[in-house]
Amino acid sequence: MLNVPSQSFPGPSSQQRAASGGRSKVPLKQGRSLMDWIRLTKSGKDLTGMQGRLIEVTEEELKKHNKKDDCWICIRGYVYNVSPYMEYHPGGEEELLRAAGADGTDLFDQVHRWVNYESMLKECLVGRMAVKLTALKDYREERRVLNGLLPKRPATDTPATESPSSPSYDWFQTDSSVTIVIYTKQKDISLESIIIDHQDGSFRAETIMKDYSFLIHIGLSHEVQEDFSVRVVENVGKIEIILKKRENTSWKSLGHPLEMHGSFIPRKDRGLYYRKCQLVSKAVVTPDTRLFCVALPLRTHLQVPAGHHVYLKLTIAGTEIVKPYTPVSDSLVSEFKEPVLPNNKYIYFLIKIYPSGLFTPELDRLEIGDFVSVSSPEGSFKISKLQELEDLFLLAAGTGFTPMVKILNYALTNVPSLRKIKLMFFNKTEDDIIWRRQLEKLAFDNERFDVEFVLSAPALEWNGKRGHISPALLSEFLKRSLENSKVLLCICGPMPFTELGTGLLYDLNFSTDEIHSFTA
């Protein structure tokens, strides 16, 4: 293993560090935008300094290239000369230099896990790290995994107490179906815990257990029909995937193992997996915000948990660009719903279009029927935080409203202990308020819910609250229903809003356990 810099990333004094765990961008010079970088990579200029050669890089050689004008970084075994990219990096030069001459994989994953570095830095590739070859796994062991049993861990492995118990799986068949059964040994499993993709001859089922991921990845021995069903027995942590045979023949085996089959690893070590989703509708919500609806592939099962995000990927000017977005419900109020589009087959996004941006204008130009790649979900919010709550306060600015949508829907429907749910929604003008009519109707129909709109640049006739997030606004808004009520505060918006707001919440004596901040 290569030595990784021991200091935290981003650094304590870095412009990229935020109290809420997010990051801020560093102002770039004129002509140093993402599109400018893409143009440079396509100019034919030698960005590696290797004159087109790819080399095998030793750890000793990597360590020599640790300066601004000679900076090599290793990410997942590949070495890149990032010196030409220094001035184009939104996080600033300091962040890149923290991994100079070293393996920056862990540092990269902390901040940029969603970035497609292979595409962004492909013209900076120096070569691969020189590593010792490891012995191939015993074929008998591979067969044991395929038959649903994970090999027992050696005594030197990490103690089982540090991670969930290793899952296992089995399968059985009838004349017309094949059932794959996953035994998670966990009791908090739901339909959101299993992600299934069956496409291009590959059957992939990823089970999420706390911060770990168990993967079944096989090439099925026979063809199956497009539709399948999934059932979860929550009290025993069992997942059943029922596939329909295309032909009523007996299967001698389930299939053959594919990449990473049977692996049980931390989620952060599992690469992002994408599937192509088709745009089925696009609606104007505010002058610069759209509600996009994409359809999952027929052979996909994916449900995004409340407060979690996915990554959208588009190819722009020959380069894959990726951005994170939090899915929303199709509406807040039943009369605004579209009953023909069930939520388990469609994903909705509220996205602000930035005319001078690179990604969102391209997204807005998509026609109905076009495709966009959507990743599996990620996020740290636990819906269990809402159980037994008595007061829920939501602070949102602009499209920072998106994680609040599913949380609000869930809380009103599934948390009877809640006495009050209050949303303070910050925007610039009245026209910028997302789903204003729905929020007002929801507050009118449900006595447990209140909403307050705060505008920073309102028209003269605006009678509501004005200004920005402040101690005065929050101290009045954050009043508990009872003196010692169980409370949770969720906050999301642009980074300055979230940083300032989180600090103010601490100043008002709310504890870390009572605050959850999202990064917009």
Disulfide bonds with the S-S distance in Angstrom:
none
